[in-house]
Amino acid sequence: MGADNPYADQTAKNTRTPWLGGGPSVDVDLDGLRDYATLMASQQTDIMSRAAYLAPLGRMPSAAFDGDVLGEADAVRARLVANAGELTVYMQKLAESVGNIGNAARTVADSYGSGDALSAASLNDVLFAYGDKSVPRPGGLPEGVGLTFQEQQAAARPAVPAADSGEWTTTSVTPLSAYQSLETAAGPNGERREVTTFSAPGSGITTVTTTVFGSDGETVSSVTTRTSTRQTGDVDIDVEETFGPDGRQTGTTETRTRYDGEHVIGRSTEIRDGDGQTVHRTVETTDSGTREQVTVTSERNADGAIVETNRVVTGIATQGQEVPAPSIAEKYRVNG
């Protein structure tokens, strides 16, 4: 048996919703909505312009605690830089929200045209203005208006460069701590890329998070790569793991290199998907005496089996000539 509610009277009062039982229609002043939308757009521009004044908040801590410092100073530097980053993101989201509200107001006004000074708006019209795809399109909305503001931006702006594209220009490299750094790069159309690198001391593990932001400040992609190196006998093992923005593992690449003294006599690379299943494998073997190499490539087929798809054999290296041999046409050459 459940426990009795000692606050039944208060709960009843707090959960009463008489305003849902009906009431007058919502009157929409179309001219007022358009003015309101214009004001919101102006506020969005003002917030975005003022956000540039926050840039020194991220640079000054690094300049104040440059190089090797005490642990306490390093912690202060990292916290100040992190706080500055959070404030910058807040301003970006605030500007975006103000812009979205203004565009929603303009969409509602466009839904009722310019003929009526006052019209009754339905809740569905407002939901449509905020991008709800589950509600019907307002009947009075012009045919030329069909995309949300975010969809229009996505269609108008050029494609964001890939994270490893050569179009990025590094703008700053900031040490966040003795083991962590932040590299910021700018794209050709106002995009931004942030690469955070963290090397755990004494572990041989390096974690790199690459995040790409569009020109509107929205996150386009975020990938974390963790690499580790260890040695077992005469074998070096390198492992690279990738993770998506939700923290789930998306793939693993493991490379094993075997040595005979200073010479590499074998190398295998295995690529696994997020479920740990092998999708690609490359095995290279080298004969210790002749140095003949064999490279075998295998991939997973439609049935889930790993099958050989390619084999390359590199023959024994031949002894090169120190002096070029005479051409075979030399004895047929006519003098004079």
N, C-alpha and C positions, 0 to 999 in steps of 0.2 A: 504494500500500500504506500502510495507516495506521500510526501510530507505536505501538511496543510500550508496554505498560503496565508501568512499572518498579515499581509498587506493587500487583501482582496479589494477593499474599498479604494485604496490609492491606485491599484492596478487598473481597476475599472475606469477611473477618471482619466488616467493617463493614456488609455488605449481607446477612448471614445473618439469617433471620427464623424461627428454629425455633418461636417462640411462635405462628406462624400455622398450625402443623401440627395443632392440636387442643388439648385441655385440658379442665378441668372447666367446667361451666356457671357463668355469672355469677350469684351469689346476690344477691337484692335484698331488703334489709330495708325493708319498706314504711313502718313507723313511723319508721325512721331517715331515710328519704328525705323524708318529710313534715316532720320536724323540720329537716332540712337546707334544704328549700325555704323554711321560715319564717325560718330564720337568714339566708339569702341575701336575702330580701325586706327584712329589718331592716337588713342591710348596705347595700342599695341606697338605702333611705331616709336612712341616716346619711351616705352619700357625697353625695347630692343636697343635704342640708341644709348640709354643710360647704363645698360649692362656692360658697355665697354669700359666704364669707369672701375669695374670690379677687377680688371686684369692685374693691377699691382698687388692685390691681395694674394694672388697665387705666386707672384715673383718675389715679393719682399722677404718672405720667410726663408727662401732658398739663399738669397743674397746675405741675409743676416746670419745664417748658420751654415756658411759655406765650408766645404772640406770636412776633415775629420774633427768631430766635436764630441762633447760628452753625451752619454746616452740620454740624459734628461733633455738636453738641447735638441737632440735628434728627434725625440718623441714630440717635443713642442713643434718642431718644424713640420713633421708629418701631420700632426693634428691641424695646424693652421692651414696647410695646403689642402687638406681634405675638406675643412670647413669652407674654404673659398670655393672649392669645386662644387660643393653642395649648394652654396648660395647662387652660383652661376646657373646651375641646372634649375633651381627654383625660379629664377628670373625668366629663363627660357620657357618653362612650363606656364608661368603666369602670363607672359605675352601671348603664348599659343592659346590659352584658355580665353583671354579677352577677345582675341581675334575670332575664335570659334563662336562665342556668344554673339558678336556683332554680325557675323555671316548668317547665323541662324535667324536673327531678327530680320535681316534683309530677305531671306528666303520666305519667311512667313508673309512679309509684305508683298513679295512678288506673287505669292500664291493667290492673293485676292485682287491683284491688278491695281490700277490707279483710278478706276471709275467710282468706287465707293469710298467715301471719307471714313465711314465706320462699318465694320463687318464683324460677323460672329465667327471666331476661330475655333476649330475643334482641337482636341488634344492630339489626335493623330497627325494633324498638320504640323504641330510643334515638334512631335517626335520625328517626323520626316525631316524637318529642318535640322535636327541634330543627328541625322544619319542613320535612323532606325530603318532597316531594310524590311522589317516585318509588317509595316503599315502601308496602306495604299498611297499612291502618289496623289497629291492634291489636284483636284480637277482644274482649278484656275491657274496652275503653275505653267508658265510659258514652256513651249517645247524645247527651247534652247537651254533651259535649266534642268539638268538631270543628274549631275554629278555633285557629290559633296565637295566642300572646299578642299578637303584633304586629297580627294581623288583628282580634282582639277590641278592641284599643285603637282601631284605625282605624274600626271600626263604632260604637264607643261615643262617641267624641269628635265634637263638631260640626265642620262644614266649616271649613277654614282660610280666612280672608279672602284675596281676590285681592291681588296686590302693590300695585295702585293703588286699593284700597278705602279709603273714608273711615273705616273702623273702626280704623285704626292710630293710635296716639298716640305722637308722638315723645318719647323719653325722654332722649336725649343726642345731641350733635353734637361729635365729637372730631376735631381736626386731627391727621392722622397725619404730615404733612409740609407744606412750604410749598405743595405742589400737590395734596395728597390729603387727603380728609376721610372720616370714617365717621359715618353717621347711624344710630342705633338706635331702633326703634319697637316698642311692645308691642301685641299683639293682645288681643281681648276674653276669650280663654280660655287665656292663658298662651303664646300664639305669639310669635315674635320675627321682626322684619324688619330686615335690615342693608343699607344702601345706601352703597356705596363710590364716591366720585367722584374722578376723577383728570383734571387738565387739564395736558396737556403744554405747557410754556411756549413761546410763539412759533409753535405749530403750528396753532392753531385747532381742535384735536381734543380732545374731552372724552369720557372713558370712564366709564360708570356701570354698576356691577354691583349688581343687586338680588337678594338671597337671602332666602327665606322659610323659617323653621324652624317645625315643629309644636311643640305643647306638650311632646312627648317629646324635643325636641332634634334630631329627624331633619330633614334637608333636604327640603322640599316642592317648591321650585322655585328655579331660579337662572338669571337672564337678564342678559346683558351687552349694553349698548347703546353703540355708538360713533358720535358725531356729529362731523361736520366741515363747515366752511364755507370756500368759496373764491369768488373773483370772476374772471370772464373777460369782459373788455370791459364791456358794459352788462348782463351776466347774473350774478345771484347763484346759486350752486349749493350746496344744503344736502343732505347725505347722512347718513342714519341707518341703521346696520347693527346687526342683532341676532344674538347668538350664544347657543347653548345651554350647559348645564353642561359638555359635553364639548369646548367650544371650536369646534364646527362652526357655520358661518354658517347661520342659519335664515331670514333675510329681509333685504331692503334697500328703503328708501324714499328716492327721489331727487326733490327739488323744485328746479325751475329757474324763477327769477323774472326777467323782462326789464323794464327801465325805459326810459322816454322822459323824460329829465330827472328830475323828482320823481314822475312818474306811472307806475304799473304798467300795462303794456300787454299782458302775457302771463305766464301761470304754468302750468306743467305739473308734475304729480305722477305718478310711476311707481312702482308697488310690484312687487318681484320676489321670488320664492321662494328657498329655499336653493340651488337649482340655477341661479339667475340668469335664470330665465324670467319674463317679465312676466305678472302675473295681474290687474293693475288699472291703469288709466291715466285721469287727469283732465286736460283741457286747457282753460284759460281764456284767451280773447283779448278785448281791449278796443280799440275803435276810438279812435285818438288824437284825432280831431276830435269825433265825436258822443258818445263814451264809451259806445256800445252794447256790451254784453257777451254773449259766447256761451260756454257751458260744455258741453263734450262729455265724457261718461263712457263708457269702454270696459272690457270685461272679457273674460277668456279663457273660451271655451266648452268643451264636452266634447271637441271635436275639436282643441283646442289653439290655435285662432285667436283673435285679439283682435278683438272685434266691438263696435260701438257699441250701448250699452244705454239711453242717455238723452241728451237735448239740451235745454238751457234757454237761451232768448234773453231778455235783459233790455233793454227798449227805451230810447230816448233819454230822458235826464232832462229833465223839463219845468220851466219857470220857475214857482216858487211865488208865491202872492199874498201881498202884505204885509198887506192888509186883507181879511177875509172878505167874500165877496159876500153880498148879501141873499138870504134864502130865497125860493124860487120861490112859496111859499105866502103871501108877505107881502101881495100885492095882493088876496088873497081874505079877508084877516083882517077880521072885523067889530069895529068899535070899540064900546066901551061894554059 
